[in-house]
Amino acid sequence: MPNRRSVFFVSDRTGITAESLGNTLLTQFDTEEFNRETEPFIDTVEKAQELAQRIDEIAANDHRKPLVFTSIIKADVRAALTVKTALVIDFFQTFIGELEAELGEKATMSVGKAHGMDDEEKYDHRIEAVNFSLNHDDGVKLKDLDEADVILVGVSRSGKTPTCLYLALQYGIKAANYPLTPEDLDSPTLPKMLLPFKQKMFGLTIDPSRLHHIRSERRPDSRYASMDNCRREVNEAESMFRHHGVPFISTTHMSIEEIASTIMHNAHLVRRF
């Protein structure tokens, strides 16, 4: 069995960009296994040289070239990270030149613009959206729902909370969520407190067997987690959505990122920052 390939995501800030782009590329290689390591805040020549030396040592031990994905702005820091024993993929060096030529201007090459606080108003809006989602999680706080951009509705453990937080962090969307209780599902109407906000509602559903597995990890051998109960709740929730014209999607085989993106598109929401 081949050794796992060492992979480094290197950045002069958080490393989110290098991780995201690098991991996206790596998903296309199914037969390889990777040891991933993120190295944020490599913002001086000294730090870059120290990391380059460590990558050299790992290459010697592994007898395979490490992969190094970088999103470093400063040219001297990038140069210090040049490692002949590794494949270095430099996202800025690859794309900035072509963009400068097309746009007819030089890039500012300012550090931290992608994930920093370059625009305080946008950053504050994102924090406000996160606080809103936290305060309106699982139907805990039902007032101020008129401020919500979207209200996610679904049975317990269908993915509402993480999706709300992702919508807030990634898009600045004020997302509330409401868990459908057995009492809600026994009623032919929508939950009373949600009726004024029907146009903001978006349903999440899930395959009953997947729901059974998730709930069993939380509360094993309970009626809440039983297969029959999961099947009943999902069927009644979907019937409610269809009867009242509430759009909904199944989260069974979707990542949080895919769920959020689908909601943004289907609910015609607009990024707030």
C-alpha positions as CSV (number, residue, x, y, z in Angstrom):
1,M,0.0,0.0,0.0
2,P,1.5,3.4,-1.0
3,N,2.4,6.0,1.6
4,R,-0.1,8.8,2.2
5,R,1.0,11.9,0.4
6,S,1.8,14.9,2.6
7,V,-0.2,18.0,1.8
8,F,0.3,21.6,3.1
9,F,-2.1,24.5,2.8
10,V,0.0,27.6,3.4
11,S,-1.2,31.2,3.8
12,D,-0.2,34.5,5.3
13,R,-3.6,34.8,6.9
14,T,-6.2,32.1,7.9
15,G,-5.5,29.5,5.2
16,I,-9.2,29.2,4.3
17,T,-8.6,30.1,0.6
18,A,-5.7,27.7,0.2
19,E,-7.6,24.9,2.0
20,S,-10.8,25.4,0.0
21,L,-9.1,25.6,-3.4
22,G,-6.6,22.9,-2.6
23,N,-9.1,20.4,-1.2
24,T,-11.4,21.0,-4.2
25,L,-8.6,19.9,-6.5
26,L,-7.7,16.9,-4.4
27,T,-11.3,15.6,-4.4
28,Q,-10.7,14.6,-8.0
29,F,-8.1,12.0,-7.1
30,D,-9.9,9.0,-5.5
31,T,-7.0,6.6,-5.3
32,E,-4.7,8.8,-3.3
33,E,-4.7,9.3,0.5
34,F,-3.4,12.5,2.0
35,N,-2.0,13.8,5.3
36,R,-3.3,17.3,5.3
37,E,-1.7,20.1,7.4
38,T,-2.7,23.8,7.4
39,E,0.0,26.4,8.1
40,P,-1.7,29.9,8.6
41,F,0.0,33.2,9.2
42,I,3.2,32.4,7.3
43,D,3.8,36.2,6.8
44,T,7.6,36.6,7.1
45,V,10.6,35.3,5.2
46,E,11.8,33.6,8.4
47,K,8.6,31.7,8.9
48,A,8.5,30.6,5.3
49,Q,12.2,29.4,5.4
50,E,11.5,27.4,8.5
51,L,8.5,25.8,6.9
52,A,10.4,25.1,3.7
53,Q,13.1,23.3,5.7
54,R,10.4,21.1,7.4
55,I,8.8,20.3,4.1
56,D,12.3,19.2,2.8
57,E,12.7,16.9,5.7
58,I,9.2,15.4,5.3
59,A,9.9,14.8,1.6
60,A,13.1,13.0,2.5
61,N,11.3,10.8,5.0
62,D,8.3,10.1,2.8
63,H,10.3,9.5,-0.4
64,R,7.4,11.3,-2.1
65,K,7.0,14.9,-3.1
66,P,4.7,16.7,-0.7
67,L,2.0,18.9,-2.3
68,V,2.0,22.6,-1.2
69,F,-0.9,24.9,-1.9
70,T,-0.2,28.5,-1.1
71,S,-2.1,31.8,-1.1
72,I,0.7,34.1,0.1
73,I,0.6,37.7,-1.1
74,K,4.1,39.0,-0.5
75,A,6.6,38.1,-3.2
76,D,9.6,37.7,-0.9
77,V,7.7,35.3,1.4
78,R,6.5,33.3,-1.6
79,A,10.0,33.1,-2.8
80,A,11.3,31.8,0.6
81,L,8.8,29.0,0.3
82,T,10.2,27.7,-2.9
83,V,10.9,24.0,-2.2
84,K,12.5,21.9,-5.0
85,T,11.5,18.7,-3.2
86,A,7.8,19.5,-3.3
87,L,5.1,20.4,-5.9
88,V,4.2,24.0,-5.0
89,I,1.0,25.3,-6.4
90,D,0.8,29.1,-5.9
91,F,-2.7,30.4,-6.4
92,F,-1.8,34.1,-6.5
93,Q,1.1,33.7,-8.9
94,T,-1.0,31.5,-11.2
95,F,-3.9,33.9,-11.6
96,I,-2.9,37.5,-10.6
97,G,-0.8,38.1,-13.7
98,E,-3.6,37.2,-16.2
99,L,-6.1,39.3,-14.2
100,E,-3.8,42.3,-14.2
101,A,-3.4,42.0,-18.0
102,E,-7.1,41.7,-18.6
103,L,-8.2,44.5,-16.2
104,G,-5.4,46.8,-17.2
105,E,-4.2,47.6,-13.6
106,K,-1.9,46.3,-11.0
107,A,-3.2,44.3,-8.1
108,T,-2.9,46.0,-4.7
109,M,-1.5,42.8,-3.2
110,S,-3.0,43.7,0.2
111,V,-2.9,41.0,2.8
112,G,-6.1,39.8,4.5
113,K,-8.7,41.2,2.2
114,A,-10.5,37.8,1.6
115,H,-11.1,36.8,5.2
116,G,-10.0,39.8,7.2
117,M,-11.9,43.0,8.4
118,D,-11.1,45.1,5.4
119,D,-14.7,46.3,5.4
120,E,-16.0,46.7,8.9
121,E,-19.6,47.3,7.8
122,K,-19.7,44.0,6.0
123,Y,-18.0,42.2,8.9
124,D,-20.5,43.7,11.4
125,H,-23.3,42.5,9.2
126,R,-22.0,39.0,9.2
127,I,-21.7,39.0,13.0
128,E,-25.2,40.3,13.2
129,A,-26.5,37.5,11.0
130,V,-24.7,34.9,13.1
131,N,-26.2,36.3,16.3
132,F,-29.6,36.3,14.8
133,S,-29.3,32.7,13.8
134,L,-28.1,31.7,17.2
135,N,-30.9,33.6,18.9
136,H,-33.5,32.0,16.6
137,D,-32.3,28.4,16.7
138,D,-34.8,25.6,17.2
139,G,-37.7,27.9,17.7
140,V,-36.1,29.3,21.0
141,K,-37.0,32.9,20.1
142,L,-40.0,33.5,17.9
143,K,-40.2,37.3,18.0
144,D,-38.5,39.4,15.4
145,L,-39.1,36.7,12.7
146,D,-40.0,39.5,10.4
147,E,-36.3,40.3,10.2
148,A,-35.5,36.8,9.0
149,D,-34.4,36.4,5.4
150,V,-35.4,32.7,5.6
151,I,-37.0,30.3,8.1
152,L,-35.9,26.7,7.8
153,V,-38.5,24.2,8.9
154,G,-38.1,20.5,9.4
155,V,-38.2,17.6,11.8
156,S,-35.5,17.4,14.5
157,R,-32.0,16.5,13.2
158,S,-32.6,17.3,9.5
159,G,-29.8,19.8,9.3
160,K,-31.5,23.1,10.2
161,T,-29.0,24.5,12.7
162,P,-25.7,24.0,10.9
163,T,-27.3,25.3,7.7
164,C,-28.5,28.4,9.4
165,L,-25.1,29.1,10.8
166,Y,-23.4,28.5,7.4
167,L,-25.9,30.8,5.7
168,A,-25.0,33.5,8.3
169,L,-21.3,33.1,8.1
170,Q,-20.9,32.6,4.4
171,Y,-23.7,34.8,3.0
172,G,-24.7,37.2,5.8
173,I,-28.2,35.7,5.7
174,K,-30.4,36.1,8.7
175,A,-31.7,32.5,9.0
176,A,-34.1,31.3,11.7
177,N,-35.2,27.7,12.1
178,Y,-38.2,25.9,13.6
179,P,-38.3,22.2,14.5
180,L,-41.6,20.5,13.7
181,T,-42.8,18.8,16.8
182,P,-45.2,15.8,16.9
183,E,-48.0,18.3,17.9
184,D,-47.2,20.4,14.8
185,L,-47.3,17.3,12.6
186,D,-50.6,16.2,14.0
187,S,-52.2,19.5,12.9
188,P,-53.5,20.1,9.3
189,T,-52.3,23.7,9.4
190,L,-48.9,25.3,9.6
191,P,-47.6,26.1,13.1
192,K,-49.5,29.2,14.2
193,M,-46.5,31.4,14.9
194,L,-45.2,30.7,11.4
195,L,-48.3,31.5,9.5
196,P,-47.5,35.2,9.0
197,F,-44.1,34.3,7.5
198,K,-45.2,31.5,5.1
199,Q,-43.4,33.2,2.2
200,K,-40.1,33.0,4.1
201,M,-40.4,29.3,5.0
202,F,-38.1,26.7,3.4
203,G,-38.4,23.0,4.3
204,L,-35.7,20.5,5.0
205,T,-36.5,16.8,4.8
206,I,-34.3,13.7,5.1
207,D,-34.5,10.0,4.3
208,P,-36.1,8.2,7.3
209,S,-33.3,5.6,7.6
210,R,-30.7,8.3,7.7
211,L,-32.7,10.2,10.3
212,H,-33.0,7.0,12.3
213,H,-29.2,6.5,12.3
214,I,-28.6,10.2,13.3
215,R,-31.1,10.1,16.1
216,S,-30.0,6.7,17.4
217,E,-26.5,8.1,18.0
218,R,-28.1,10.9,20.1
219,R,-30.8,8.9,21.9
220,P,-30.5,5.2,21.2
221,D,-33.4,2.8,21.7
222,S,-35.9,5.7,22.1
223,R,-39.2,6.2,20.5
224,Y,-37.8,9.5,19.2
225,A,-35.2,7.5,17.2
226,S,-37.3,4.5,16.2
227,M,-37.6,3.8,12.5
228,D,-41.4,3.9,12.6
229,N,-41.4,7.3,14.2
230,C,-38.8,8.7,11.9
231,R,-40.7,7.4,8.9
232,R,-44.0,8.9,10.2
233,E,-42.5,12.3,11.0
234,V,-40.8,12.7,7.6
235,N,-43.9,11.6,5.7
236,E,-46.1,14.1,7.7
237,A,-43.6,16.9,7.3
238,E,-43.4,16.4,3.5
239,S,-47.2,16.2,3.3
240,M,-47.4,19.5,5.2
241,F,-44.9,21.2,2.8
242,R,-46.7,20.0,-0.2
243,H,-50.2,20.9,1.1
244,H,-49.1,24.5,1.9
245,G,-46.8,25.0,-1.0
246,V,-43.6,25.3,1.1
247,P,-40.5,24.6,-1.0
248,F,-38.3,21.9,0.4
249,I,-35.2,19.8,-0.3
250,S,-33.8,16.5,1.0
251,T,-30.6,16.9,3.0
252,T,-29.9,13.1,2.9
253,H,-26.9,13.2,0.5
254,M,-26.0,16.9,0.6
255,S,-23.2,18.7,2.4
256,I,-24.1,21.8,4.5
257,E,-22.4,23.8,1.7
258,E,-24.7,22.2,-0.9
259,I,-27.8,22.7,1.2
260,A,-27.1,26.4,1.8
261,S,-26.2,27.0,-1.9
262,T,-29.4,25.3,-3.0
263,I,-31.5,27.4,-0.6
264,M,-29.8,30.6,-1.7
265,H,-30.7,29.7,-5.3
266,N,-34.2,28.3,-4.8
267,A,-35.3,31.0,-2.3
268,H,-33.8,33.8,-4.5
269,L,-31.8,35.0,-1.6
270,V,-29.0,37.6,-2.1
271,R,-25.6,37.6,-0.4
272,R,-25.5,40.4,2.2
273,F,-21.8,41.1,2.1
